[in-house]
Amino acid sequence: MLVAGDGVNDAPALTQADVGVAMAHGTDVTMESAEAVLVRDDLRLLPELVRLSRKTYRVIRENLFWALAYNLVAVPLAVVGLLHPVVAAAAMAASSSFVVVNSLRIRRGAHSRPAR
């Protein structure tokens, strides 16, 4: 359940909700109780918040998959001497670069829709 609020009386509901969303000009207590804060006092931003959250979660899972795949394949090969250390280091750098570039997709997607 998602709950949005902006006042002190909303703080208990925000902490009990699965996802608490505070408004930008809400009270400090409300913003501390929420998991997310809308930068504008516009409830029409909630669908965009949900979309962005889902995309972020998907990218995190992809990044974990690629990092785990590298560590399961390249590290054991390097340990037993089947992969030269320079190649292993380059693969690690490539893996880290992939994670960074993949994460940048979130930012690109966040700005793809015009502001209202």
C-alpha positions in Angstrom: 0.0 0.0 0.0 1.3 3.4 -1.0 0.5 6.4 1.3 1.2 10.0 0.5 1.1 12.8 3.0 2.4 16.3 3.9 1.5 16.9 7.5 2.5 15.8 11.0 -0.7 13.8 11.3 0.4 11.7 8.2 3.7 10.5 9.7 2.2 7.4 11.5 0.4 6.3 8.3 3.6 6.8 6.2 5.6 4.6 8.6 3.0 1.8 8.5 2.6 1.8 4.7 4.6 -0.4 2.4 5.7 2.8 0.7 5.4 6.2 2.3 5.7 9.3 0.0 6.0 12.8 1.5 5.3 16.0 -0.4 8.2 18.5 -0.9 6.7 21.2 1.3 5.6 18.8 4.0 6.8 18.8 7.6 10.2 17.5 8.6 8.6 14.7 10.6 6.6 13.6 7.5 9.7 13.6 5.3 11.7 11.6 7.8 8.9 9.0 8.0 8.6 8.5 4.2 10.7 6.4 1.9 10.4 8.9 -0.9 9.8 12.6 -1.2 8.2 14.2 -4.2 10.1 17.3 -5.3 6.9 19.1 -6.2 3.6 19.0 -4.4 1.9 17.2 -7.3 0.2 13.8 -6.8 0.3 13.3 -10.5 4.0 12.4 -10.1 3.1 9.2 -8.2 2.8 7.0 -11.3 6.2 8.3 -12.5 7.7 7.5 -9.0 6.4 3.9 -9.2 7.7 3.6 -12.8 11.1 4.9 -11.8 11.3 2.7 -8.7 10.5 -0.4 -10.8 13.1 0.5 -13.4 15.7 1.1 -10.6 15.0 -2.2 -9.0 15.3 -4.0 -12.4 18.7 -2.3 -13.1 19.9 -3.2 -9.6 19.1 -6.9 -10.3 20.8 -6.7 -13.7 23.9 -5.2 -12.2 24.0 -7.9 -9.5 23.6 -10.6 -12.1 26.6 -9.3 -14.2 28.8 -8.8 -11.1 28.0 -12.2 -9.9 28.5 -13.8 -13.3 32.0 -12.2 -13.5 32.9 -13.4 -10.1 31.7 -16.9 -10.7 33.5 -17.2 -14.0 36.6 -15.0 -14.2 37.8 -15.1 -10.6 38.1 -19.0 -10.5 39.8 -19.0 -13.9 42.3 -16.5 -12.7 42.9 -18.4 -9.4 43.7 -21.6 -11.2 45.9 -19.8 -13.7 43.7 -20.2 -16.8 43.2 -16.5 -17.1 46.2 -14.1 -17.2 46.0 -11.5 -14.3 46.1 -8.6 -16.8 43.1 -10.1 -18.7 41.3 -10.7 -15.3 42.0 -7.1 -14.3 40.7 -5.8 -17.7 37.6 -8.0 -17.3 37.0 -6.6 -13.8 37.3 -3.0 -15.2 34.9 -3.9 -18.0 32.4 -5.5 -15.6 32.5 -2.3 -13.4 32.1 -0.1 -16.4 29.1 -2.1 -17.5 27.5 -1.6 -14.1 28.0 2.1 -14.3 26.8 2.5 -17.9 23.8 0.2 -17.1 22.9 2.4 -14.1 23.0 5.5 -16.2 19.9 4.2 -18.0 17.9 5.0 -14.9 18.9 8.7 -15.2 18.2 8.8 -18.9 14.7 7.3 -18.4 13.9 9.7 -15.6 14.3 12.7 -17.9 12.5 11.2 -20.9 9.1 12.6 -20.1 8.4 16.3 -20.1 7.7 18.0 -16.8 4.2 19.3 -16.1 
